[in-house]
Amino acid sequence: MGLKVVIVGAVAAGPKAACRLSRLLGDAEITMVDQDSLISYGGCGIPYFVSGDVADEKELRSTSFHMERNADYFQRAKGINVKTRTRALSINRKEKYVEVVNLDTQEKENLPYDRLMLAMGSEPFVLPIPGKDAEGVYTISDLHKGIEIKDLLAKGKIGKAVVIGGGAIGVEMAESFSDLWGVETSLIEFQKQLFPGIMDEVNSRIVEKSFRDHNVDVYLGEGAQEIIVKDGKAVGVRTANRTLEADIVVMAAGVRPRAQLALDAGLQVGPRGGITVNERMQTSDPNIFAAGDCVELNNLMTGKHMVLAMGSIANRSGRVAADNIAGIPSRFKGVVGSFVVKAFDVCAGAVGLSPFMAKMEGYDVGVAWFMASDRAHFYPERGALALSLVFDKKTRKVLGMQGAGPATDSLLARINAMATVLAAGDVSVDDVGNAELAYAPPFSSAIDPMNVAGYLAGNACDGKLKTVDFSDFLAWMEKPELHPDWQLVDVRSPNEVEPYTEKFGDRWPCLPYDYLRARYQELPKDKCLVIICSAGSRAFEVQVILAQLGYTNTLMVPGGVSLLERMGFDYLS
């Protein structure tokens, strides 16, 4: 036999590496071990199985040609030996073997290796609150949990659900309960917005509005303090402000790498708790590799370590590990942190640094928000994209992009394009503005929204585009006395503006965009003019014209009325 390879973990990175090795080294003796009975499944698809979008859990464990990925499949089709229900207990690095135990028989054995790969994945963070171990409290840690929850739903045993955590898993699980099953669902997030830290306030509010529109109660700035238990079963969740009844509680408060096996073996573990690897996915022991959720990766935007638990990254890093185990020099340079998530009829996503993260890194942060059509403006079927480009105002360097729009592939296309650009190295706002992107009216406008983002950011860097901070604007709309020197100017058509003027009077005057040059002298010179339109383009042009006419004290509302409404601020309601 050839090289002896032992792989610990058989969900994502492990199977990808094993199959790649089987193709590269036909004589290799490859053994995968996993403590679970279910292996090689799409863990990111669990919420969609729970919701019913994926009808059968076997679809998560099947190949694209409908073969179930179990131990027999890997043995017959790939020549890979798989030991399920087998836990790795320790690594003897000197004698190069892994001690394992069969969880059913308690029989122990040592598996010798020439090369070892660790792919143990991640584990959910369990909040240290009373009631966390009660019946009916779940984390989405494996497919078994998803099957249990789906069974309870199908039997009609869940009428009320509480999801703790407003990140991607929490959002997906809250939707899965409410959308197809009609369960009365509440979503709790300790921070004051969904996707805290990784998404800006504007786009997170769009997701929040989508949940409220679909009758999901969202409680922000509230931490779960206790899970209320009756007769051993969870019946509710208490926060500082309220008590929510529940038939099921799902903790989605984040995950952390499973790295204890590596730590016990003396391998280097990073500040985020994940296994330290180089670009070849090699650990501090040259004979041991690691990939997937259990490792720390290089953040290409900051140069620092980060943990990013995603099936796509697990598969790609697993392939790189396999290449290097087989002697093929291959590199996994790092990640830029791209993600996308569906929330009912809204899609939201981000790549690179959020405004919050960029400020933490010391950048002079600028954000260009705007609304754009995801198809040509004359195409009959189109949706509205809210996009924001994060950049450094001094250097013009692009730091990230975020957005929300219809649950189609329109946002995904822009996120993926930006991910590729950012991963290639330093990119400026001018590079984004001039980027070549495919065009046809059913798929994009002639000037793609991504190009527009670059243009706006460039204008902001040049001092031509001056926007109002959303928090300041929203606060001013509630309390005008906060900025007595501000005057709103709506440059839409009179028909569009009339309902607002009827409600707000002189506080919401209309000066149509096409009449500006003839009537600009009607505008006060002793006020800061806050210019608004439907989506932002007319307001920016008016700002430029006014500057030429001597009105330099102006701000514009990015994204206009359209973006405000998508954030949940409809001033006519």
C-alpha positions in Angstrom: 0.0 0.0 0.0 1.0 3.6 -0.4 0.7 6.6 1.9 -1.4 6.0 5.0 -3.8 9.0 5.5 -6.1 9.3 8.5 -8.8 12.0 8.4 -10.7 13.0 11.5 -14.1 14.4 10.6 -16.4 13.3 7.7 -18.9 16.1 7.0 -17.4 18.7 4.6 -13.7 19.3 4.5 -12.9 15.6 5.4 -14.8 13.9 2.5 -13.6 16.5 0.0 -10.0 15.8 1.0 -10.5 12.1 1.0 -12.1 12.0 -2.4 -9.4 14.3 -3.9 -6.7 12.1 -2.4 -8.3 9.0 -3.8 -8.1 10.5 -7.3 -4.5 11.7 -6.8 -3.0 8.7 -5.0 -4.6 5.5 -6.3 -2.6 3.4 -3.9 -3.1 5.5 -0.8 -4.7 3.9 2.3 -7.3 6.5 3.3 -9.4 6.2 6.5 -12.0 8.7 7.7 -13.4 8.6 11.2 -16.4 10.5 12.5 -18.2 10.3 15.8 -21.6 10.6 14.0 -23.6 8.0 12.1 -24.5 10.5 9.4 -21.6 11.8 7.3 -20.9 13.9 4.3 -24.0 16.1 4.4 -24.8 19.7 3.5 -25.0 21.2 7.0 -25.8 24.7 5.6 -29.0 23.1 4.1 -30.4 22.1 7.5 -32.7 25.2 7.9 -34.1 24.5 4.4 -34.8 20.9 5.3 -36.5 22.1 8.5 -38.6 24.6 6.5 -39.7 21.9 4.0 -37.9 23.5 1.0 -35.7 20.3 1.0 -38.2 17.6 1.4 -36.0 14.7 2.6 -32.9 14.8 4.7 -31.4 12.2 2.4 -31.1 14.9 -0.2 -28.6 16.6 2.0 -26.5 13.4 2.0 -26.8 12.5 -1.6 -24.6 13.2 -4.6 -25.8 15.2 -7.6 -26.6 11.9 -9.2 -28.7 10.7 -6.3 -26.3 8.3 -4.5 -26.4 8.4 -0.8 -23.0 9.4 0.7 -22.6 6.8 3.5 -19.8 4.5 4.5 -20.6 1.9 1.9 -20.6 4.5 -0.8 -17.2 5.8 0.1 -15.8 2.2 0.3 -17.3 1.0 -3.0 -17.1 4.1 -5.2 -14.0 5.8 -3.7 -11.9 3.1 -2.1 -12.0 5.0 1.2 -12.4 3.2 4.5 -14.9 5.0 6.8 -15.4 4.4 10.5 -18.6 6.0 11.7 -19.7 6.3 15.4 -16.0 6.5 16.1 -14.4 9.2 18.2 -10.8 10.3 18.0 -9.4 10.4 21.6 -5.8 11.5 21.1 -3.0 11.9 18.7 0.4 10.4 19.3 2.6 12.6 17.2 5.9 10.8 18.0 4.7 7.3 17.0 2.2 8.8 14.4 -1.1 7.2 15.3 -4.6 8.3 16.4 -6.3 6.5 19.2 -10.0 6.1 18.5 -13.0 4.5 20.3 -16.1 2.9 18.8 -19.0 4.6 20.6 -21.2 1.6 20.3 -18.8 -1.2 21.4 -16.4 1.0 23.4 -13.6 -0.9 21.6 -10.4 1.2 21.2 -7.8 1.0 18.5 -4.8 2.9 17.2 -4.9 4.1 13.6 -1.3 4.6 12.2 -0.7 7.4 9.7 1.9 8.9 7.5 -0.2 12.0 7.1 -3.1 13.1 9.4 -5.8 15.6 8.5 -8.1 17.2 11.1 -11.6 18.3 9.9 -13.6 18.3 13.1 -15.7 21.3 12.2 -17.3 23.6 14.7 -19.7 23.4 17.6 -22.5 25.8 18.6 -22.0 28.2 21.4 -24.4 27.4 24.2 -25.5 30.4 26.3 -24.7 29.9 30.0 -28.2 30.6 31.2 -30.6 28.7 33.3 -32.7 26.1 31.4 -30.2 25.7 28.6 -30.2 21.9 29.0 -34.0 21.4 29.1 -36.0 19.3 26.7 -37.0 21.4 23.7 -33.9 23.5 23.6 -31.9 23.0 20.4 -28.7 24.1 18.7 -28.2 23.4 15.0 -25.1 21.3 15.6 -25.8 18.3 13.3 -28.3 16.8 11.0 -29.9 14.8 13.8 -31.1 18.0 15.4 -32.7 19.1 12.2 -34.5 15.7 11.8 -35.8 16.0 15.3 -37.1 19.5 14.8 -38.7 18.6 11.4 -40.4 15.6 13.0 -41.9 17.8 15.8 -43.2 20.3 13.2 -44.7 17.6 11.0 -46.6 16.2 14.0 -48.0 19.6 14.9 -46.2 19.8 18.2 -44.7 23.3 17.7 -47.0 26.3 17.8 -44.6 28.9 19.1 -40.9 29.1 18.5 -38.2 31.4 20.0 -34.9 31.7 18.2 -32.0 33.3 20.1 -29.4 35.0 17.9 -29.7 37.3 14.9 -26.9 35.9 12.7 -27.2 33.8 9.6 -28.3 30.6 11.3 -30.8 32.4 13.5 -32.3 34.3 10.6 -32.6 31.1 8.5 -34.2 29.1 11.4 -36.7 31.9 12.2 -37.8 31.9 8.5 -38.0 28.1 8.4 -40.5 28.0 11.3 -42.6 30.9 10.1 -42.7 30.6 6.3 -44.1 27.2 5.5 -45.2 25.9 8.9 -46.9 29.1 10.1 -45.4 28.8 13.6 -45.7 31.9 15.8 -42.0 32.9 15.8 -39.9 35.3 17.8 -36.3 36.3 17.1 -34.1 37.7 19.9 -30.8 39.5 19.4 -28.7 40.9 22.2 -27.2 43.6 20.0 -29.3 46.5 18.5 -29.4 45.1 15.0 -29.4 41.8 13.1 -26.1 40.6 11.8 -24.3 42.8 14.4 -20.8 43.8 13.4 -20.8 42.2 10.0 -23.6 44.2 8.3 -24.4 47.9 8.3 -27.5 49.3 10.0 -29.2 50.0 6.7 -29.2 46.6 5.2 -29.8 44.9 8.5 -33.0 47.0 8.9 -34.2 45.8 5.5 -33.9 42.2 6.7 -35.6 43.2 10.0 -38.5 44.7 8.1 -38.9 41.6 6.0 -39.3 39.6 9.2 -41.8 42.0 10.6 -43.8 42.0 7.4 -44.0 38.2 7.6 -45.3 38.3 11.2 -42.0 37.3 12.9 -41.5 39.3 16.1 -38.0 40.7 16.3 -36.6 41.9 19.7 -33.3 43.7 19.4 -31.1 44.9 22.2 -32.5 42.1 24.4 -30.5 39.2 25.7 -32.0 35.9 26.7 -31.6 35.7 30.5 -33.4 32.4 31.2 -35.1 29.6 29.5 -38.3 28.9 31.5 -38.7 25.2 32.2 -41.8 23.3 33.3 -41.7 19.6 34.1 -38.3 19.4 32.5 -39.4 21.0 29.2 -38.7 24.5 27.9 -41.9 26.6 27.8 -40.6 30.1 27.3 -37.7 32.5 27.2 -37.3 35.5 29.6 -35.4 38.7 28.7 -35.0 41.8 30.7 -38.1 43.3 29.1 -40.5 40.4 28.5 -41.3 36.7 28.7 -42.0 34.8 25.4 -43.9 31.5 25.4 -42.3 28.7 23.4 -42.8 25.1 22.4 -39.2 25.1 21.1 -36.2 27.2 21.7 -33.3 27.4 19.2 -30.0 28.8 20.3 -28.2 30.3 17.4 -25.6 32.4 19.2 -22.6 31.5 17.1 -20.2 28.7 16.7 -16.6 28.0 17.8 -14.0 25.6 16.3 -13.6 22.1 17.5 -9.9 22.2 18.3 -9.5 20.4 21.6 -8.0 17.3 20.0 -5.3 19.4 18.3 -4.7 21.4 21.5 -4.3 18.2 23.6 -1.7 17.0 21.0 0.3 20.2 21.4 -0.5 21.7 18.1 -0.7 25.5 17.8 -4.1 27.0 18.2 -4.8 30.6 17.3 -6.4 33.5 19.2 -9.8 32.7 17.8 -9.7 29.2 19.2 -9.1 27.5 15.8 -6.1 25.4 14.7 -3.3 27.4 13.2 -2.4 26.5 9.6 -0.3 27.9 6.9 -1.4 28.5 3.3 -0.9 24.8 2.6 -3.3 23.9 5.4 -0.4 22.5 7.3 -0.4 22.7 11.1 2.6 23.3 13.4 3.3 19.6 12.9 4.4 19.1 9.2 2.7 15.7 9.0 -0.6 17.0 10.2 -3.0 19.1 8.1 -6.3 20.7 9.0 -9.2 22.3 7.1 -12.7 23.5 7.5 -14.5 25.1 10.4 -11.9 24.0 12.9 -9.1 26.2 11.6 -8.2 29.9 11.6 -7.9 31.5 8.2 -6.1 34.6 7.0 -8.5 37.5 6.6 -7.2 39.0 3.3 -8.7 42.4 4.3 -6.9 42.7 7.6 -4.1 40.2 7.6 -5.4 38.8 10.9 -6.8 35.4 11.8 -10.5 34.7 11.6 -12.9 31.8 11.8 -15.5 31.5 9.1 -17.8 28.4 9.3 -19.1 27.9 5.8 -19.4 24.7 3.8 -18.0 26.3 0.7 -14.8 27.3 2.5 -14.5 23.9 4.1 -14.7 22.1 0.8 -12.1 24.4 -0.9 -9.7 24.3 2.0 -10.1 20.5 2.2 -9.1 20.2 -1.4 -6.0 22.3 -0.9 -5.0 20.1 2.1 -5.4 17.0 0.0 -3.2 18.5 -2.8 -0.4 19.1 -0.3 -0.7 15.8 1.4 -0.3 14.3 -2.1 2.8 16.4 -2.8 1.2 18.9 -5.1 2.0 22.4 -3.9 -1.3 24.3 -3.6 -2.2 27.4 -1.6 -5.3 28.6 0.3 -4.5 32.3 0.6 -7.4 33.3 2.8 -10.9 34.7 2.8 -12.6 38.0 2.4 -15.7 37.0 4.4 -18.4 36.8 1.8 -21.9 35.6 2.7 -25.4 35.7 1.5 -28.7 34.8 3.3 -32.4 34.6 2.4 -35.0 36.2 4.6 -38.4 35.4 3.1 -38.6 37.5 -0.1 -35.4 39.4 0.7 -31.8 38.4 0.0 -29.0 40.1 2.0 -25.3 39.7 1.8 -21.9 41.2 2.4 -18.2 40.8 1.5 -15.1 42.3 3.1 -15.3 44.7 6.0 -18.4 46.2 7.4 -18.3 49.9 8.4 -18.0 48.8 12.1 -15.1 46.4 11.3 -13.4 49.0 9.1 -13.5 51.5 11.9 -12.0 49.0 14.3 -9.1 48.5 11.9 -8.4 52.3 12.0 -9.6 53.3 8.5 -11.1 56.7 7.7 -14.4 55.0 6.7 -16.7 56.2 4.1 -19.9 54.4 3.0 -21.7 55.0 -0.3 -25.4 53.8 0.0 -27.7 53.8 -2.9 -30.7 52.2 -4.5 -30.4 50.6 -8.0 -32.5 48.5 -10.3 -31.1 44.9 -10.7 -32.1 44.9 -14.4 -32.3 47.6 -17.1 -34.8 50.3 -16.0 -36.9 49.6 -19.1 -37.1 45.9 -18.5 -40.5 44.8 -17.4 -39.4 42.5 -14.6 -36.9 44.1 -12.2 -36.2 44.5 -8.6 -34.6 47.1 -6.4 -31.1 46.6 -4.9 -29.9 48.5 -1.9 -26.1 48.5 -2.0 -23.4 50.1 0.1 -19.7 50.3 -0.7 -17.3 50.6 2.2 -14.1 52.5 1.5 -11.3 54.5 3.0 -11.8 58.2 2.3 -8.1 59.0 2.4 -6.7 56.3 0.2 -9.8 55.4 -1.9 -9.2 51.8 -1.1 -12.4 49.6 -1.3 -12.9 47.7 2.0 -16.2 45.9 1.5 -19.7 45.9 0.0 -23.1 45.0 1.4 -26.6 44.8 0.1 -30.1 43.7 0.2 -32.6 43.0 -2.5 -35.1 40.5 -4.0 -34.5 36.8 -3.3 -33.0 36.2 -6.7 -29.4 35.9 -7.9 -29.0 39.6 -8.5 -27.3 40.5 -5.2 -25.3 37.2 -5.2 -23.8 38.2 -8.6 -22.5 41.5 -7.2 -21.2 40.0 -4.0 -19.3 37.3 -5.8 -17.8 39.7 -8.3 -16.7 41.9 -5.4 -15.3 38.9 -3.5 -13.1 38.0 -6.5 -11.9 41.6 -6.9 -11.1 42.0 -3.2 -9.3 38.7 -3.0 -7.0 39.7 -5.8 -5.5 42.5 -3.8 -5.8 46.3 -3.2 -8.6 47.8 -5.3 -9.7 51.4 -5.5 -13.1 52.9 -5.9 -12.0 53.9 -9.4 -11.3 50.3 -10.2 -14.8 49.3 -9.2 -16.3 52.1 -11.2 -14.4 51.0 -14.3 -14.8 47.3 -13.8 -16.0 45.4 -16.9 -19.1 43.4 -16.1 -21.3 41.5 -18.5 -24.5 43.3 -19.7 -27.8 42.4 -21.1 -31.1 44.1 -20.1 -32.6 41.0 -18.5 -29.6 40.8 -16.1 -28.3 44.3 -15.5 -28.4 47.9 -16.4 -25.8 49.3 -18.8 -24.0 50.8 -15.9 -24.0 48.0 -13.4 -24.9 48.8 -9.8 -21.4 47.7 -8.8 -20.0 50.4 -11.2 -22.4 53.0 -9.7 -21.1 52.1 -6.2 -17.6 52.9 -7.4 -18.7 56.2 -9.0 -20.5 57.3 -5.8 -17.6 56.4 -3.6 -15.2 58.3 -5.9 -17.5 61.3 -5.7 -17.5 61.1 -2.0 -13.7 61.0 -1.9 -13.5 64.0 -4.1 -15.9 66.0 -1.9 -18.7 66.1 -4.5 -21.0 63.8 -2.7 -22.0 64.8 0.8 -24.5 62.5 2.5 -26.4 62.7 5.8 -25.8 60.1 8.4 -28.8 57.8 8.5 -29.0 57.8 12.3 -28.9 61.6 12.4 -31.6 61.9 9.7 -33.9 59.5 11.4 -33.4 61.2 14.7 -34.1 64.6 13.1 -37.3 63.3 11.5 -38.5 62.4 15.0 -37.2 65.5 16.7 -36.7 68.5 14.4 -35.2 70.6 17.2 -32.1 68.4 17.0 -31.0 70.3 13.9 -33.0 73.6 13.6 -30.7 74.7 10.8 -31.7 71.8 8.5 -34.2 72.2 5.7 -35.5 69.2 3.7 -35.9 69.7 0.0 -37.7 67.0 -2.1 -36.7 67.2 -5.7 -39.2 64.6 -7.0 -42.3 65.5 -9.1 -45.1 67.5 -7.4 -47.4 64.4 -7.6 -44.9 62.3 -5.7 -44.2 64.9 -3.1 -47.8 66.1 -2.5 -48.7 63.5 0.2 -45.6 64.4 2.2 -46.2 68.1 2.0 -49.8 67.6 3.1 -48.5 65.7 6.2 -45.4 67.8 7.1 -46.3 71.2 5.6 -43.3 73.6 5.2 -41.0 71.0 6.6 -41.3 68.9 3.4 -41.3 71.4 0.5 -41.0 70.4 -3.2 -38.6 71.9 -5.7 -38.8 69.6 -8.8 -35.4 68.5 -10.2 -36.1 69.8 -13.7 -37.1 73.3 -12.3 -34.1 73.7 -10.1 -32.1 76.1 -12.4 -35.1 78.3 -12.7 -36.2 78.4 -9.1 -33.1 77.7 -7.0 -33.3 81.2 -5.5 -36.3 80.1 -3.5 -34.0 78.0 -1.4 -32.8 79.5 1.9 -29.0 80.3 2.1 -29.0 80.2 5.9 -30.0 76.6 6.2 -28.3 73.2 5.6 -30.3 71.8 2.7 -31.1 68.1 3.1 -31.9 66.9 -0.4 -34.0 63.8 -1.1 -35.5 62.1 -4.1 -36.7 58.5 -4.9 -33.4 56.7 -5.0 -30.6 59.2 -4.8 -29.5 60.0 -8.3 -31.5 63.2 -8.8 -30.6 64.4 -5.3 -26.9 64.0 -6.0 -27.2 65.9 -9.3 -29.1 68.7 -7.5 -26.3 68.8 -4.9 -23.7 69.3 -7.6 -25.7 72.0 -9.4 -26.4 73.9 -6.1 -22.6 73.8 -5.3 -22.0 75.4 -8.7 -24.6 78.1 -7.8 -23.0 78.9 -4.5 -25.1 76.6 -2.2 -22.3 74.6 -0.6 -24.1 73.7 2.7 -26.0 70.7 1.5 -26.4 67.0 2.4 -28.3 64.3 0.4 -30.3 61.4 1.7 -28.6 58.3 0.0 -31.1 55.9 -1.5 -33.9 58.4 -1.0 -37.4 57.6 0.0 -37.2 54.2 -1.6 -34.4 53.1 0.7 -36.1 54.6 3.8 -39.3 52.6 3.0 -37.3 49.4 2.6 -35.7 50.1 6.0 -39.2 50.3 7.5 -39.6 54.1 7.7 -42.7 55.0 5.7 -43.5 58.6 6.7 -46.9 58.4 5.2 -48.1 55.5 7.3 
